[in-house]
Amino acid sequence: MIVISWVASILLGSVELFMARTTKYDFCGQLVTICSEHWQSDGMRLMYDMVNVVLVYVVPLIVLTFTYTVVGMRLWGRSMPGNADFTRDMTQERAKRKVIKMLVTIVLTFALCWLPLHIYQLLGNVARKMLLANPSSTFPLFFTIHWLAMANSFINPIIYGFLNDGFRADIRRVFRRCGPWKESIKPKGRYQGRLSLQSSLNTTRTTT
């Protein structure tokens, strides 16, 4: 799957090598050079944008939604072996809710970060002349939604940090090893979230 992802990304990105050209535009009284796609026909441009949206947005969103839904359902259906214990069961339930909340947040973040850019590209095929005629408003809009799409790459670790106790503890441990930190890490914060999550995910076996 990793090889397929890289090959598909290279093939889609290589289109820019043949279709991208630089053009100068008047932006707030100054000439700026912008790299944009120059297609032989609007139909080819629209076809490429539609294929691009399906392959890099719709398909990944469907895969993420399906796989994370399966993980969430399997996780929520797991229970601790042995006799019921209120404190232990409540800790496990809180860990399950955190993981499910994290999975939902990751899917929604991906969908919301990339959606504006794809909408802009699709609508650009219809209103391209209008967009090029108003570079003072078009360029800031494009750079903003492009930044939002790229921001998805560093938002995921932040989500992991806020919603996963074990991830936060490991990050603190890395910084403690890499710098002159004096504070110690409490074992409770390091292992409690990880053990509760691991106990929920691992398949339990009972022997008689």
Backbone torsions as a table, in degrees:
resi	resn	phi	psi	omega
1	MET	NA	-36.3	177.8
2	ILE	-65.0	-43.5	179.4
3	VAL	-63.3	-43.1	179.4
4	ILE	-62.2	-41.0	179.9
5	SER	-63.1	-43.3	-180.0
6	TRP	-67.5	-42.7	-179.6
7	VAL	-64.0	-44.3	178.5
8	ALA	-63.3	-39.2	178.7
9	SER	-65.4	-41.6	179.3
10	ILE	-65.0	-42.0	179.8
11	LEU	-64.5	-43.9	178.7
12	LEU	-66.6	-41.2	-179.1
13	GLY	-71.3	-27.1	-178.5
14	SER	-68.1	-17.5	177.0
15	VAL	-60.3	-34.8	179.8
16	GLU	-63.2	-29.3	179.9
17	LEU	-62.3	-30.6	-175.6
18	PHE	-100.8	-24.6	-173.8
19	MET	-107.8	-15.2	-176.2
20	ALA	-85.5	136.7	176.5
21	ARG	-139.0	157.1	177.5
22	THR	-93.5	139.9	179.5
23	THR	-137.8	141.7	179.5
24	LYS	-94.0	135.1	178.6
25	TYR	-128.6	153.8	176.3
26	ASP	-88.3	110.8	-178.5
27	PHE	-120.0	105.9	179.6
28	CYS	55.6	42.7	176.9
29	GLY	84.7	1.2	179.6
30	GLN	-124.3	144.5	176.9
31	LEU	-82.3	124.0	178.2
32	VAL	-120.9	146.3	-179.6
33	THR	-98.9	123.6	-177.4
34	ILE	-119.6	133.9	175.6
35	CYS	-92.4	119.3	-178.1
36	SER	-139.8	165.8	-177.6
37	GLU	-84.3	138.6	178.1
38	HIS	-124.6	102.2	-177.1
39	TRP	-98.3	156.9	179.8
40	GLN	-70.0	-28.0	179.3
41	SER	-148.4	155.5	178.1
42	ASP	-67.0	-28.4	178.6
43	GLY	-65.1	-40.5	178.0
44	MET	-67.0	-39.3	177.8
45	ARG	-62.7	-45.9	-179.7
46	LEU	-63.9	-40.2	179.1
47	MET	-62.3	-43.7	179.7
48	TYR	-64.6	-42.9	-179.6
49	ASP	-64.6	-38.0	179.3
50	MET	-67.6	-43.3	176.9
51	VAL	-63.1	-39.7	-179.8
52	ASN	-63.7	-42.5	179.8
53	VAL	-64.4	-42.1	-178.6
54	VAL	-65.8	-45.0	-173.3
55	LEU	-76.8	-36.6	-174.4
56	VAL	-104.2	-4.1	179.4
57	TYR	-128.7	-57.4	-174.3
58	VAL	-66.8	-50.8	-178.7
59	VAL	-62.7	-49.4	177.0
60	PRO	-60.1	-36.4	179.9
61	LEU	-66.1	-40.1	177.2
62	ILE	-65.2	-43.7	-180.0
63	VAL	-63.7	-45.2	178.8
64	LEU	-61.3	-45.9	-178.7
65	THR	-61.9	-44.5	-178.2
66	PHE	-66.6	-50.9	-175.8
67	THR	-66.2	-42.1	-179.2
68	TYR	-71.0	-30.4	174.5
69	THR	-65.5	-42.4	177.9
70	VAL	-63.1	-44.3	178.9
71	VAL	-61.5	-44.3	-179.8
72	GLY	-62.9	-41.4	179.3
73	MET	-67.4	-42.1	178.4
74	ARG	-64.8	-40.8	-178.9
75	LEU	-66.4	-43.5	-177.8
76	TRP	-68.3	-27.1	-179.5
77	GLY	-82.0	-10.9	179.9
78	ARG	-76.8	149.3	177.1
79	SER	-138.7	153.8	-179.8
80	MET	-72.7	140.5	177.8
81	PRO	-74.1	164.7	177.0
82	GLY	90.1	-171.6	-179.4
83	ASN	-70.8	154.3	-179.5
84	ALA	-66.8	137.9	176.3
85	ASP	-136.0	119.9	-171.5
86	PHE	-61.1	-48.5	-177.1
87	THR	-64.2	-45.2	179.9
88	ARG	-64.9	-43.0	-178.4
89	ASP	-66.7	-37.3	178.0
90	MET	-67.3	-39.3	177.1
91	THR	-63.3	-41.4	178.4
92	GLN	-65.2	-40.8	-179.4
93	GLU	-65.0	-39.9	176.9
94	ARG	-64.0	-39.1	178.1
95	ALA	-64.9	-40.3	177.5
96	LYS	-61.3	-45.7	-178.5
97	ARG	-62.7	-38.8	178.5
98	LYS	-62.7	-44.6	-178.9
99	VAL	-65.2	-45.1	179.5
100	ILE	-63.6	-41.5	177.2
101	LYS	-61.8	-38.0	178.3
102	MET	-65.4	-43.0	179.6
103	LEU	-63.2	-44.3	178.9
104	VAL	-63.4	-41.3	-179.3
105	THR	-63.9	-39.6	179.7
106	ILE	-63.8	-44.0	179.9
107	VAL	-64.8	-46.2	-179.7
108	LEU	-65.0	-37.4	179.5
109	THR	-64.9	-43.8	176.9
110	PHE	-59.9	-45.8	-178.0
111	ALA	-63.6	-44.1	-175.6
112	LEU	-75.9	-33.2	-178.4
113	CYS	-71.1	-38.7	-174.4
114	TRP	-92.1	-19.7	-175.8
115	LEU	-61.5	-45.9	-179.0
116	PRO	-59.0	-39.0	-179.2
117	LEU	-65.3	-42.7	179.9
118	HIS	-69.2	-36.3	175.4
119	ILE	-63.9	-42.2	178.6
120	TYR	-60.5	-43.7	-178.8
121	GLN	-66.4	-40.9	179.4
122	LEU	-68.6	-43.5	179.3
123	LEU	-69.5	-24.8	178.7
124	GLY	-63.8	-25.6	176.8
125	ASN	-69.3	-28.3	-178.9
126	VAL	-87.9	-41.0	-175.3
127	ALA	-115.5	38.8	-176.4
128	ARG	-65.5	-42.3	-179.2
129	LYS	-62.9	-39.0	179.0
130	MET	-67.6	-38.4	179.4
131	LEU	-66.9	-42.4	-179.9
132	LEU	-70.4	-25.0	179.8
133	ALA	-78.2	-13.2	-179.8
134	ASN	-128.2	66.6	-177.2
135	PRO	-65.9	-26.2	-178.3
136	SER	-64.0	-28.7	177.1
137	SER	-102.5	-28.1	-177.5
138	THR	-71.4	-45.4	-176.0
139	PHE	-63.2	-48.8	177.3
140	PRO	-59.9	-37.1	178.3
141	LEU	-64.3	-45.0	-179.5
142	PHE	-64.2	-45.1	-178.7
143	PHE	-64.3	-34.6	179.9
144	THR	-67.2	-49.4	-178.4
145	ILE	-72.6	-28.3	175.2
146	HIS	-68.5	-41.0	175.9
147	TRP	-62.2	-40.5	179.4
148	LEU	-61.3	-41.0	179.0
149	ALA	-65.6	-44.3	179.7
150	MET	-68.0	-25.8	-178.9
151	ALA	-64.5	-20.4	179.2
152	ASN	-59.5	-25.9	-177.7
153	SER	-68.4	-33.1	-179.2
154	PHE	-105.0	-3.3	176.5
155	ILE	-75.7	-34.8	-177.8
156	ASN	-57.6	-48.1	176.8
157	PRO	-59.8	-33.0	177.6
158	ILE	-66.1	-40.8	177.3
159	ILE	-61.9	-45.0	177.5
160	TYR	-58.7	-40.8	-177.6
161	GLY	-65.3	-38.0	-178.2
162	PHE	-79.0	-31.0	-170.7
163	LEU	-111.0	5.6	-178.7
164	ASN	-134.1	114.1	-177.6
165	ASP	-65.3	-42.3	-179.1
166	GLY	-64.0	-37.9	178.7
167	PHE	-64.1	-43.9	178.7
168	ARG	-62.2	-41.7	-179.6
169	ALA	-64.6	-40.1	178.7
170	ASP	-66.1	-39.2	177.5
171	ILE	-62.4	-44.5	177.5
172	ARG	-61.1	-39.0	-179.8
173	ARG	-65.7	-39.4	178.0
174	VAL	-63.2	-46.7	-179.8
175	PHE	-65.1	-33.9	179.2
176	ARG	-66.8	-35.3	179.4
177	ARG	-76.9	-29.6	-175.1
178	CYS	-90.5	-8.3	-177.3
179	GLY	-139.7	170.6	-178.7
180	PRO	-80.9	61.8	-178.2
181	TRP	-87.4	140.0	-176.1
182	LYS	-99.5	-25.2	-174.9
183	GLU	-77.0	147.5	178.8
184	SER	-98.3	159.1	-180.0
185	ILE	-98.7	127.7	179.6
186	LYS	-72.7	132.8	-180.0
187	PRO	-58.2	-31.2	-177.6
188	LYS	-62.2	-46.4	-179.6
189	GLY	-69.7	-24.7	-177.4
190	ARG	-80.3	-36.6	-169.6
191	TYR	-111.6	-20.4	-171.7
192	GLN	-63.5	-49.8	-179.5
193	GLY	-65.3	-37.9	-178.2
194	ARG	-68.4	-41.0	-178.1
195	LEU	-68.8	-38.8	179.8
196	SER	-67.4	-37.8	177.9
197	LEU	-69.9	-41.8	-178.6
198	GLN	-65.0	-37.3	178.9
199	SER	-67.4	-25.9	178.2
200	SER	-79.5	-33.7	-175.9
201	LEU	-85.0	-34.0	-176.2
202	ASN	-68.8	143.4	175.5
203	THR	-75.5	125.1	-178.2
204	THR	-88.2	140.5	178.7
205	ARG	-121.3	135.0	178.1
206	THR	-114.7	138.2	178.8
207	THR	-120.4	150.4	179.4
208	THR	-112.9	NA	NA
